Amino acid sequence: MRALLAVLLLLANAAHAADWIMECPAQLSTSQMPAGELPAGWSGIARTASSVHEAKPGASTTEATPPVAISVFDGPPSEMADLVPDNPNARIVQWTFKKPRTRDIFVVCNYADTRIALARKAPPEVTSCALSVTSPGVICKQP
């Protein structure tokens, strides 16, 4: 009976201790173009990872770029409450969230050569997040 109870407690703790892993999508495709007419005497150019070419008004340049940074926000990213990591100078940074929390935590994947980013809301149970060492993303702890 005691052995069964010990196994059940161990399984219950293991279920609660599951991490939330959020990996950034491997690339983000964006399209950019100069808006309106260019000033007289100026020409637009598009810089990609492998080339530089002419960029005319009305002609878009499409590029697929990799994730380059992770941001963590207190509330929707549109509110610009970007959180500073607990250890900003460490190789693997971490964010700790106080409980009780009244606002959602959002993880944002930032991509090279674009101002477009991808955001995802973390589960409400998350108590901390750290950068993943195996892929662009975070590993978050849940109680």
OpenMM code with the backbone's topology and positions (N, CA, C; nanometers):
from openmm import Vec3, app, unit

residues = "MET ARG ALA LEU LEU ALA VAL LEU LEU LEU LEU ALA ASN ALA ALA HIS ALA ALA ASP TRP ILE MET GLU CYS PRO ALA GLN LEU SER THR SER GLN MET PRO ALA GLY GLU LEU PRO ALA GLY TRP SER GLY ILE ALA ARG THR ALA SER SER VAL HIS GLU ALA LYS PRO GLY ALA SER THR THR GLU ALA THR PRO PRO VAL ALA ILE SER VAL PHE ASP GLY PRO PRO SER GLU MET ALA ASP LEU VAL PRO ASP ASN PRO ASN ALA ARG ILE VAL GLN TRP THR PHE LYS LYS PRO ARG THR ARG ASP ILE PHE VAL VAL CYS ASN TYR ALA ASP THR ARG ILE ALA LEU ALA ARG LYS ALA PRO PRO GLU VAL THR SER CYS ALA LEU SER VAL THR SER PRO GLY VAL ILE CYS LYS GLN PRO".split()
positions = [
    Vec3(0.0815, -0.1196, 0.0000),
    Vec3(0.0000, 0.0000, 0.0000),
    Vec3(0.0861, 0.1264, 0.0000),
    Vec3(0.1893, 0.1269, 0.0871),
    Vec3(0.2789, 0.2434, 0.0914),
    Vec3(0.3513, 0.2624, -0.0413),
    Vec3(0.3917, 0.1522, -0.1014),
    Vec3(0.4632, 0.1608, -0.2287),
    Vec3(0.3727, 0.2205, -0.3362),
    Vec3(0.2463, 0.1804, -0.3383),
    Vec3(0.1509, 0.2342, -0.4350),
    Vec3(0.1292, 0.3833, -0.4119),
    Vec3(0.1167, 0.4234, -0.2872),
    Vec3(0.1003, 0.5643, -0.2542),
    Vec3(0.2228, 0.6454, -0.2970),
    Vec3(0.3421, 0.5917, -0.2752),
    Vec3(0.4658, 0.6600, -0.3152),
    Vec3(0.4718, 0.6766, -0.4662),
    Vec3(0.4332, 0.5743, -0.5403),
    Vec3(0.4333, 0.5814, -0.6862),
    Vec3(0.3324, 0.6849, -0.7344),
    Vec3(0.2139, 0.6878, -0.6759),
    Vec3(0.1115, 0.7852, -0.7146),
    Vec3(0.1577, 0.9281, -0.6862),
    Vec3(0.2213, 0.9504, -0.5729),
    Vec3(0.2741, 1.0842, -0.5418),
    Vec3(0.3833, 1.1234, -0.6398),
    Vec3(0.4696, 1.0293, -0.6743),
    Vec3(0.5768, 1.0568, -0.7702),
    Vec3(0.5188, 1.0934, -0.9061),
    Vec3(0.4184, 1.0206, -0.9510),
    Vec3(0.3547, 1.0508, -1.0796),
    Vec3(0.2848, 1.1857, -1.0758),
    Vec3(0.2192, 1.2193, -0.9681),
    Vec3(0.1512, 1.3487, -0.9567),
    Vec3(0.2518, 1.4615, -0.9625),
    Vec3(0.3650, 1.4471, -0.8935),
    Vec3(0.4687, 1.5506, -0.8977),
    Vec3(0.5301, 1.5626, -1.0359),
    Vec3(0.5488, 1.4516, -1.1043),
    Vec3(0.6063, 1.4555, -1.2390),
    Vec3(0.5122, 1.5274, -1.3347),
    Vec3(0.3816, 1.5064, -1.3213),
    Vec3(0.2852, 1.5731, -1.4090),
    Vec3(0.2861, 1.7237, -1.3856),
    Vec3(0.3012, 1.7669, -1.2599),
    Vec3(0.3048, 1.9099, -1.2298),
    Vec3(0.4350, 1.9744, -1.2741),
    Vec3(0.5420, 1.8971, -1.2804),
    Vec3(0.6739, 1.9536, -1.3076),
    Vec3(0.7046, 1.9649, -1.4571),
    Vec3(0.6072, 1.9412, -1.5426),
    Vec3(0.6322, 1.9474, -1.6873),
    Vec3(0.6665, 2.0896, -1.7291),
    Vec3(0.7727, 2.1021, -1.8057),
    Vec3(0.8134, 2.2329, -1.8572),
    Vec3(0.7296, 2.2686, -1.9793),
    Vec3(0.7142, 2.3989, -2.0027),
    Vec3(0.6523, 2.4478, -2.1255),
    Vec3(0.7675, 2.4912, -2.2148),
    Vec3(0.7798, 2.4270, -2.3293),
    Vec3(0.8891, 2.4568, -2.4223),
    Vec3(0.8306, 2.5279, -2.5426),
    Vec3(0.8850, 2.6457, -2.5729),
    Vec3(0.8390, 2.7236, -2.6863),
    Vec3(0.9591, 2.7494, -2.7769),
    Vec3(0.9566, 2.6874, -2.8957),
    Vec3(1.0624, 2.7095, -2.9938),
    Vec3(1.0131, 2.8075, -3.0988),
    Vec3(1.0985, 2.9008, -3.1353),
    Vec3(1.0640, 2.9947, -3.2419),
    Vec3(1.0548, 2.9199, -3.3741),
    Vec3(0.9617, 2.9560, -3.4608),
    Vec3(0.9627, 2.8990, -3.5954),
    Vec3(1.0998, 2.9238, -3.6603),
    Vec3(1.1490, 2.8263, -3.7350),
    Vec3(1.2852, 2.8297, -3.7889),
    Vec3(1.3129, 2.9487, -3.8796),
    Vec3(1.2107, 3.0027, -3.9427),
    Vec3(1.2289, 3.1216, -4.0256),
    Vec3(1.0972, 3.1946, -4.0421),
    Vec3(1.1082, 3.3205, -4.0760),
    Vec3(0.9921, 3.4050, -4.1000),
    Vec3(1.0098, 3.4702, -4.2362),
    Vec3(0.9114, 3.4520, -4.3236),
    Vec3(0.9165, 3.5158, -4.4553),
    Vec3(0.8430, 3.6492, -4.4479),
    Vec3(0.9079, 3.7538, -4.4949),
    Vec3(0.8473, 3.8871, -4.4972),
    Vec3(0.8631, 3.9461, -4.6359),
    Vec3(0.7848, 4.0482, -4.6619),
    Vec3(0.7913, 4.1184, -4.7892),
    Vec3(0.7967, 4.2675, -4.7601),
    Vec3(0.8943, 4.3371, -4.8195),
    Vec3(0.9089, 4.4804, -4.7977),
    Vec3(0.9249, 4.5516, -4.9316),
    Vec3(0.8848, 4.6782, -4.9325),
    Vec3(0.9051, 4.7597, -5.0524),
    Vec3(0.9067, 4.9065, -5.0114),
    Vec3(0.9757, 4.9899, -5.0875),
    Vec3(0.9693, 5.1338, -5.0600),
    Vec3(0.8269, 5.1836, -5.0816),
    Vec3(0.7785, 5.2642, -4.9898),
    Vec3(0.6440, 5.3189, -5.0004),
    Vec3(0.6512, 5.4542, -5.0710),
    Vec3(0.5685, 5.4723, -5.1718),
    Vec3(0.5651, 5.6007, -5.2430),
    Vec3(0.6882, 5.6209, -5.3295),
    Vec3(0.7001, 5.7415, -5.3823),
    Vec3(0.8132, 5.7762, -5.4692),
    Vec3(0.9372, 5.8032, -5.3857),
    Vec3(1.0508, 5.7681, -5.4391),
    Vec3(1.1774, 5.7963, -5.3711),
    Vec3(1.2186, 5.9405, -5.3990),
    Vec3(1.2907, 6.0032, -5.3065),
    Vec3(1.3383, 6.1405, -5.3308),
    Vec3(1.4253, 6.1454, -5.4563),
    Vec3(1.4218, 6.2574, -5.5261),
    Vec3(1.4988, 6.2746, -5.6495),
    Vec3(1.6469, 6.2450, -5.6249),
    Vec3(1.7044, 6.1692, -5.7151),
    Vec3(1.8458, 6.1364, -5.7070),
    Vec3(1.8769, 6.0142, -5.6213),
    Vec3(1.7783, 5.9563, -5.5566),
    Vec3(1.7997, 5.8402, -5.4702),
    Vec3(1.7426, 5.7152, -5.5354),
    Vec3(1.8064, 5.6001, -5.5106),
    Vec3(1.7529, 5.4720, -5.5573),
    Vec3(1.7466, 5.3774, -5.4376),
    Vec3(1.6474, 5.2913, -5.4381),
    Vec3(1.6324, 5.1958, -5.3299),
    Vec3(1.7117, 5.0699, -5.3571),
    Vec3(1.7660, 5.0114, -5.2532),
    Vec3(1.8322, 4.8824, -5.2660),
    Vec3(1.7759, 4.7906, -5.1580),
    Vec3(1.7754, 4.6616, -5.1865),
    Vec3(1.7306, 4.5615, -5.0898),
    Vec3(1.8499, 4.4758, -5.0519),
    Vec3(1.8733, 4.4639, -4.9242),
    Vec3(1.9844, 4.3822, -4.8747),
    Vec3(1.9265, 4.2526, -4.8200),
    Vec3(1.9757, 4.1402, -4.8701),
    Vec3(1.9369, 4.0102, -4.8180),
    Vec3(2.0628, 3.9434, -4.7630),
    Vec3(2.0485, 3.8229, -4.7105),
    Vec3(2.1632, 3.7531, -4.6541),
    Vec3(2.2696, 3.7236, -4.7595),
    Vec3(2.2281, 3.7113, -4.8856),
    Vec3(2.3244, 3.6705, -4.9879),
    Vec3(2.3417, 3.7696, -5.1027),
    Vec3(2.2685, 3.8813, -5.1024),
    Vec3(2.2819, 3.9734, -5.2156),
    Vec3(2.2311, 4.1127, -5.1809),
    Vec3(2.2637, 4.2055, -5.2712),
    Vec3(2.2078, 4.3407, -5.2681),
    Vec3(2.1546, 4.3657, -5.4079),
    Vec3(2.0295, 4.4098, -5.4180),
    Vec3(1.9723, 4.4356, -5.5496),
    Vec3(1.8806, 4.5575, -5.5448),
    Vec3(1.8413, 4.6052, -5.6619),
    Vec3(1.7578, 4.7246, -5.6718),
    Vec3(1.6193, 4.6981, -5.6121),
    Vec3(1.5662, 4.7991, -5.5429),
    Vec3(1.4316, 4.7906, -5.4860),
    Vec3(1.3531, 4.9117, -5.5335),
    Vec3(1.2651, 4.8892, -5.6299),
    Vec3(1.1855, 4.9976, -5.6867),
    Vec3(1.0553, 5.0138, -5.6090),
    Vec3(1.0017, 5.1351, -5.6039),
    Vec3(0.8711, 5.1544, -5.5410),
    Vec3(0.7673, 5.0633, -5.6059),
    Vec3(0.6867, 4.9991, -5.5235),
    Vec3(0.5822, 4.9095, -5.5735),
    Vec3(0.6297, 4.7683, -5.6002),
    Vec3(0.7601, 4.7433, -5.5955),
    Vec3(0.8137, 4.6090, -5.6161),
    Vec3(0.8642, 4.5565, -5.4819),
    Vec3(0.8074, 4.4454, -5.4378),
    Vec3(0.8456, 4.3955, -5.3052),
    Vec3(0.9626, 4.2994, -5.3121),
    Vec3(1.0353, 4.2957, -5.2023),
    Vec3(1.1458, 4.2020, -5.1847),
    Vec3(1.1040, 4.1056, -5.0755),
    Vec3(1.1102, 3.9768, -5.1053),
    Vec3(1.0719, 3.8757, -5.0079),
    Vec3(1.1974, 3.8065, -4.9578),
    Vec3(1.2032, 3.7862, -4.8261),
    Vec3(1.3193, 3.7238, -4.7651),
    Vec3(1.2726, 3.6357, -4.6505),
    Vec3(1.3330, 3.5182, -4.6362),
    Vec3(1.3085, 3.4309, -4.5211),
    Vec3(1.4286, 3.4464, -4.4281),
    Vec3(1.4036, 3.4831, -4.3030),
    Vec3(1.5121, 3.5111, -4.2109),
    Vec3(1.4989, 3.4266, -4.0837),
    Vec3(1.6119, 3.3973, -4.0184),
    Vec3(1.6096, 3.3153, -3.8975),
    Vec3(1.5829, 3.3993, -3.7724),
    Vec3(1.5402, 3.3333, -3.6641),
    Vec3(1.5255, 3.4053, -3.5374),
    Vec3(1.6627, 3.4442, -3.4828),
    Vec3(1.6700, 3.5629, -3.4226),
    Vec3(1.7982, 3.6107, -3.3699),
    Vec3(1.7935, 3.6497, -3.2229),
    Vec3(1.6752, 3.6693, -3.1669),
    Vec3(1.6656, 3.7112, -3.0271),
    Vec3(1.5280, 3.6764, -2.9717),
    Vec3(1.5218, 3.6645, -2.8394),
    Vec3(1.3974, 3.6378, -2.7678),
    Vec3(1.3703, 3.7556, -2.6747),
    Vec3(1.2450, 3.7986, -2.6689),
    Vec3(1.2022, 3.9003, -2.5731),
    Vec3(1.0873, 3.8415, -2.4918),
    Vec3(1.0737, 3.8872, -2.3677),
    Vec3(0.9645, 3.8430, -2.2815),
    Vec3(0.8924, 3.9681, -2.2338),
    Vec3(0.7583, 3.9669, -2.2439),
    Vec3(0.6777, 4.0840, -2.2114),
    Vec3(0.5790, 4.0551, -2.0994),
    Vec3(0.5578, 4.1548, -2.0144),
    Vec3(0.4542, 4.1530, -1.9114),
    Vec3(0.3309, 4.2159, -1.9742),
    Vec3(0.2384, 4.1325, -2.0203),
    Vec3(0.1217, 4.1815, -2.0922),
    Vec3(0.1472, 4.1772, -2.2422),
    Vec3(0.0477, 4.2182, -2.3205),
    Vec3(0.0613, 4.2148, -2.4668),
    Vec3(0.1813, 4.2971, -2.5131),
    Vec3(0.2577, 4.2471, -2.6115),
    Vec3(0.3746, 4.3213, -2.6612),
    Vec3(0.3403, 4.4625, -2.7089),
    Vec3(0.2164, 4.4858, -2.7522),
    Vec3(0.1777, 4.6196, -2.7977),
    Vec3(0.1873, 4.7227, -2.6856),
    Vec3(0.1869, 4.6774, -2.5599),
    Vec3(0.2011, 4.7684, -2.4467),
    Vec3(0.3475, 4.7988, -2.4140),
    Vec3(0.4379, 4.7321, -2.4819),
    Vec3(0.5828, 4.7574, -2.4745),
    Vec3(0.6422, 4.7415, -2.3338),
    Vec3(0.5914, 4.6460, -2.2545),
    Vec3(0.6462, 4.6193, -2.1215),
    Vec3(0.7459, 4.5034, -2.1311),
    Vec3(0.8559, 4.5289, -2.2037),
    Vec3(0.9621, 4.4317, -2.2262),
    Vec3(1.0350, 4.4086, -2.0939),
    Vec3(1.0398, 4.2843, -2.0476),
    Vec3(1.1006, 4.2535, -1.9188),
    Vec3(1.2516, 4.2369, -1.9300),
    Vec3(1.3235, 4.2883, -1.8326),
    Vec3(1.4688, 4.2709, -1.8249),
    Vec3(1.4934, 4.1356, -1.7585),
    Vec3(1.5849, 4.0546, -1.8132),
    Vec3(1.6133, 3.9252, -1.7499),
    Vec3(1.6711, 3.9436, -1.6099),
    Vec3(1.6569, 3.8388, -1.5275),
    Vec3(1.7152, 3.8394, -1.3932),
    Vec3(1.8675, 3.8537, -1.4006),
    Vec3(1.9264, 3.7956, -1.5046),
    Vec3(2.0718, 3.7899, -1.5197),
    Vec3(2.1110, 3.8315, -1.6624),
    Vec3(2.0965, 3.9590, -1.6979),
    Vec3(2.1137, 4.0020, -1.8373),
    Vec3(2.2522, 3.9773, -1.8966),
    Vec3(2.3548, 3.9603, -1.8147),
    Vec3(2.4907, 3.9399, -1.8670),
    Vec3(2.5307, 3.7930, -1.8723),
    Vec3(2.4413, 3.7036, -1.8354),
    Vec3(2.4717, 3.5606, -1.8366),
    Vec3(2.4619, 3.5052, -1.9778),
    Vec3(2.5249, 3.3920, -1.9989),
    Vec3(2.5175, 3.3265, -2.1294),
    Vec3(2.3754, 3.2770, -2.1558),
    Vec3(2.3117, 3.2232, -2.0520),
    Vec3(2.1727, 3.1779, -2.0636),
    Vec3(2.0896, 3.2634, -1.9688),
    Vec3(2.0173, 3.3586, -2.0252),
    Vec3(1.9390, 3.4495, -1.9415),
    Vec3(1.8096, 3.3836, -1.8961),
    Vec3(1.7566, 3.4350, -1.7846),
    Vec3(1.6354, 3.3807, -1.7248),
    Vec3(1.5480, 3.4948, -1.6746),
    Vec3(1.4157, 3.4723, -1.6816),
    Vec3(1.3169, 3.5655, -1.6285),
    Vec3(1.2368, 3.4914, -1.5225),
    Vec3(1.2152, 3.5532, -1.4067),
    Vec3(1.1321, 3.4952, -1.3005),
    Vec3(1.0091, 3.5833, -1.2832),
    Vec3(0.8921, 3.5206, -1.2715),
    Vec3(0.7662, 3.5932, -1.2621),
    Vec3(0.7073, 3.5744, -1.1234),
    Vec3(0.6715, 3.6840, -1.0604),
    Vec3(0.6132, 3.6787, -0.9264),
    Vec3(0.4689, 3.6303, -0.9332),
    Vec3(0.4260, 3.5648, -0.8275),
    Vec3(0.2874, 3.5201, -0.8134),
    Vec3(0.2271, 3.5948, -0.6959),
    Vec3(0.1010, 3.6261, -0.6898),
    Vec3(0.0068, 3.6080, -0.8001),
    Vec3(0.0320, 3.7121, -0.9088),
    Vec3(0.0022, 3.6732, -1.0298),
    Vec3(0.0243, 3.7592, -1.1453),
    Vec3(-0.1117, 3.7967, -1.2031),
    Vec3(-0.1299, 3.9230, -1.2369),
    Vec3(-0.2573, 3.9669, -1.2943),
    Vec3(-0.2494, 3.9859, -1.4452),
    Vec3(-0.1270, 3.9802, -1.4993),
    Vec3(-0.1094, 4.0005, -1.6441),
    Vec3(-0.0464, 3.8771, -1.7067),
    Vec3(-0.0745, 3.8573, -1.8346),
    Vec3(-0.0179, 3.7448, -1.9079),
    Vec3(0.1273, 3.7722, -1.9445),
    Vec3(0.2034, 3.6653, -1.9593),
    Vec3(0.3416, 3.6725, -2.0058),
    Vec3(0.3418, 3.6329, -2.1532),
    Vec3(0.4116, 3.7105, -2.2365),
    Vec3(0.4245, 3.6809, -2.3788),
    Vec3(0.5717, 3.6624, -2.4128),
    Vec3(0.6008, 3.5604, -2.4927),
    Vec3(0.7355, 3.5358, -2.5438),
    Vec3(0.7357, 3.5776, -2.6904),
    Vec3(0.8374, 3.6556, -2.7292),
    Vec3(0.8443, 3.7090, -2.8652),
    Vec3(0.9731, 3.6623, -2.9329),
    Vec3(0.9587, 3.6091, -3.0542),
    Vec3(1.0730, 3.5706, -3.1373),
    Vec3(1.1015, 3.6862, -3.2324),
    Vec3(1.2236, 3.7379, -3.2270),
    Vec3(1.2662, 3.8470, -3.3154),
    Vec3(1.3529, 3.7874, -3.4267),
    Vec3(1.3327, 3.8351, -3.5489),
    Vec3(1.3985, 3.7780, -3.6665),
    Vec3(1.4944, 3.8772, -3.7298),
    Vec3(1.5954, 3.8232, -3.7994),
    Vec3(1.6970, 3.9050, -3.8655),
    Vec3(1.6357, 3.9851, -3.9797),
    Vec3(1.6869, 4.1051, -4.0004),
    Vec3(1.6544, 4.1884, -4.1165),
    Vec3(1.5061, 4.2208, -4.1331),
    Vec3(1.4311, 4.2278, -4.0233),
    Vec3(1.2906, 4.2661, -4.0311),
    Vec3(1.2463, 4.3244, -3.8979),
    Vec3(1.1429, 4.4054, -3.9021),
    Vec3(1.0837, 4.4591, -3.7794),
    Vec3(0.9640, 4.3763, -3.7363),
    Vec3(0.9317, 4.2730, -3.8133),
    Vec3(0.8210, 4.1838, -3.7804),
    Vec3(0.8711, 4.0775, -3.6824),
    Vec3(0.7939, 4.0485, -3.5794),
    Vec3(0.8274, 3.9470, -3.4803),
    Vec3(0.7053, 3.8580, -3.4599),
    Vec3(0.7250, 3.7444, -3.3971),
    Vec3(0.6155, 3.6530, -3.3661),
    Vec3(0.6007, 3.6430, -3.2148),
    Vec3(0.4787, 3.6572, -3.1641),
    Vec3(0.4522, 3.6548, -3.0199),
    Vec3(0.3618, 3.5365, -2.9854),
    Vec3(0.3846, 3.4822, -2.8652),
    Vec3(0.3005, 3.3721, -2.8167),
    Vec3(0.2797, 3.3888, -2.6668),
    Vec3(0.1556, 3.3723, -2.6227),
    Vec3(0.1238, 3.3852, -2.4802),
    Vec3(0.1657, 3.2575, -2.4079),
    Vec3(0.2342, 3.2756, -2.2940),
    Vec3(0.2751, 3.1619, -2.2115),
    Vec3(0.1570, 3.1152, -2.1263),
    Vec3(0.1564, 2.9886, -2.0870),
    Vec3(0.0506, 2.9414, -1.9981),
    Vec3(0.0517, 3.0196, -1.8659),
    Vec3(-0.0635, 3.0386, -1.8037),
    Vec3(-0.0693, 3.1187, -1.6809),
    Vec3(0.0084, 3.0583, -1.5643),
    Vec3(0.0369, 2.9279, -1.5672),
    Vec3(0.1074, 2.8619, -1.4574),
    Vec3(0.2579, 2.8875, -1.4576),
    Vec3(0.3123, 2.9415, -1.5660),
    Vec3(0.4572, 2.9583, -1.5793),
    Vec3(0.5113, 3.0490, -1.4688),
    Vec3(0.6212, 3.0034, -1.4050),
    Vec3(0.6828, 3.0810, -1.2968),
    Vec3(0.8175, 3.1406, -1.3372),
    Vec3(0.8830, 3.0826, -1.4395),
    Vec3(1.0101, 3.1360, -1.4887),
    Vec3(1.0352, 3.0817, -1.6291),
    Vec3(1.1179, 3.1546, -1.7053),
    Vec3(1.1582, 3.1102, -1.8386),
    Vec3(1.3074, 3.1347, -1.8538),
    Vec3(1.3741, 3.0466, -1.9277),
    Vec3(1.5162, 3.0629, -1.9580),
    Vec3(1.5356, 3.0340, -2.1060),
    Vec3(1.6355, 3.0983, -2.1648),
    Vec3(1.6658, 3.0704, -2.3046),
    Vec3(1.7030, 2.9247, -2.3210),
    Vec3(1.6590, 2.8657, -2.4294),
    Vec3(1.6952, 2.7284, -2.4619),
    Vec3(1.8363, 2.7267, -2.5184),
    Vec3(1.9138, 2.6242, -2.4844),
    Vec3(2.0495, 2.6137, -2.5388),
    Vec3(2.0523, 2.5307, -2.6661),
    Vec3(1.9430, 2.4612, -2.6967),
    Vec3(1.9411, 2.3742, -2.8138),
    Vec3(1.8747, 2.4355, -2.9357),
    Vec3(1.7900, 2.5368, -2.9154),
    Vec3(1.7217, 2.5985, -3.0292),
    Vec3(1.6770, 2.7377, -2.9885),
    Vec3(1.6486, 2.8249, -3.0864),
    Vec3(1.5951, 2.9567, -3.0489),
    Vec3(1.4577, 2.9392, -2.9842),
    Vec3(1.4477, 2.9733, -2.8602),
    Vec3(1.3229, 2.9599, -2.7876),
    Vec3(1.3493, 2.9650, -2.6391),
    Vec3(1.2474, 2.9270, -2.5607),
    Vec3(1.2596, 2.9293, -2.4147),
    Vec3(1.2071, 2.7991, -2.3565),
    Vec3(1.2546, 2.7687, -2.2358),
    Vec3(1.2030, 2.6598, -2.1555),
    Vec3(1.1502, 2.7246, -2.0292),
    Vec3(1.0202, 2.7077, -2.0049),
    Vec3(0.9562, 2.7716, -1.8906),
    Vec3(0.9132, 2.6682, -1.7881),
    Vec3(0.9316, 2.7030, -1.6626),
    Vec3(0.8951, 2.6141, -1.5520),
    Vec3(0.7507, 2.6398, -1.5109),
    Vec3(0.6817, 2.5294, -1.4801),
    Vec3(0.5456, 2.5342, -1.4283),
    Vec3(0.5450, 2.4555, -1.2972),
    Vec3(0.4647, 2.4971, -1.1996),
    Vec3(0.4628, 2.4237, -1.0721),
    Vec3(0.4094, 2.2832, -1.0875),
] * unit.nanometer
topology = app.Topology()
chain = topology.addChain("A")
for resn in residues:
    res = topology.addResidue(resn, chain)
    for name in ("N", "CA", "C"):
        topology.addAtom(name, app.Element.getBySymbol(name[0]), res)
